[in-house]
Amino acid sequence: MPYKSKRELPKGVRNNLPLDAQEIYQDTYNSAEEFYKEKSKRKNPNESKEEVAAKVAWSAVKSKYKKVDDRWKRIRI
């Protein structure tokens, strides 16, 4: 189910990521969940659309942030 607000995000996202990264996660998750609702679009049709959407969302976060010690820092390009 898509996340309507940041308060609905998983605790691991809410409690660890900066607000901007939470927005990236939320937006990407919601888009990916819609895109992968059809099993035929998933590499592994045994994975749920939620599992795939979470992987895609984390990948989007990691493209702009990296974890340094116990904090997420924006990558400078």
C-alpha positions in Angstrom: 0.0 0.0 0.0 1.4 3.4 -0.9 2.7 5.7 1.9 0.5 8.8 2.2 2.8 10.5 4.7 6.2 10.1 6.3 4.6 9.1 9.5 3.5 5.8 7.8 7.1 4.9 6.7 8.8 1.9 8.3 10.5 2.8 11.6 13.9 2.0 10.1 13.3 4.7 7.5 11.7 7.3 9.9 14.2 6.9 12.7 17.4 6.9 10.6 17.1 8.9 7.4 17.1 12.7 7.1 13.8 14.2 6.0 14.9 14.6 2.4 16.0 11.0 2.2 12.6 10.0 3.7 10.9 11.9 0.9 13.1 10.1 -1.7 12.2 6.8 -0.1 8.4 7.6 0.0 8.2 8.9 -3.6 10.2 6.1 -5.0 8.5 3.4 -3.1 5.0 4.7 -4.2 6.1 4.8 -7.8 7.7 1.4 -7.8 4.8 -0.2 -6.0 2.5 1.0 -8.8 4.9 0.0 -11.5 5.6 -3.5 -10.2 2.0 -4.4 -9.3 2.0 -6.8 -12.3 4.1 -9.9 -11.5 5.4 -9.9 -15.1 7.4 -6.7 -14.5 9.3 -8.2 -11.6 12.6 -10.0 -12.0 11.5 -12.5 -9.3 7.7 -13.0 -9.6 7.8 -14.7 -6.2 8.6 -11.3 -4.5 5.7 -9.1 -3.6 5.3 -5.7 -5.1 6.0 -4.3 -1.6 9.3 -6.2 -1.4 10.4 -4.9 -4.8 9.3 -1.4 -4.1 11.3 -1.3 -0.8 14.4 -2.5 -2.7 13.9 0.2 -5.4 13.3 2.9 -2.7 16.5 2.0 -0.8 18.5 2.0 -4.0 17.2 5.5 -4.7 18.2 6.7 -1.2 21.6 5.1 -1.6 22.2 6.9 -4.9 22.0 10.2 -3.0 23.1 9.3 0.5 25.6 7.1 2.2 25.8 5.8 5.7 28.8 7.2 7.6 29.2 5.5 11.0 25.6 5.6 12.2 24.3 8.6 10.2 23.2 9.1 6.6 25.0 11.8 4.8 24.2 13.4 1.5 26.6 12.5 -1.3 28.3 15.6 -2.8 28.7 15.4 -6.5 
